[in-house]
Amino acid sequence: MAEHPPVIVYPPSATGGRRVTVHGQIVGLAHGRGEVAALLRSAGFAPGPDKVVELDRPGLIEWRGGDLDTWE
């Protein structure tokens, strides 16, 4: 059985937000890339002092129901 990445961003809801989970736990509802990055920084996924989160890094995030540009 294949393992999922630690972060999953679910398809957009009727309001446009996307549920974000880390290791199976809901960490928030994002309405854009910046909010996904902020949730992941809070969860410790931004190594180094510059706090950059690579939202397109395979193995880190699974985007369901669209990619990082899909919000509606």
ABEGO torsion letter per residue (X at the ends): XBBBBABBBBBBBAAGBBBBBBGGBBAEBBAEAAAAAAAAAAAGABBEAAGBBBAABBGABBBBGEBAABAX
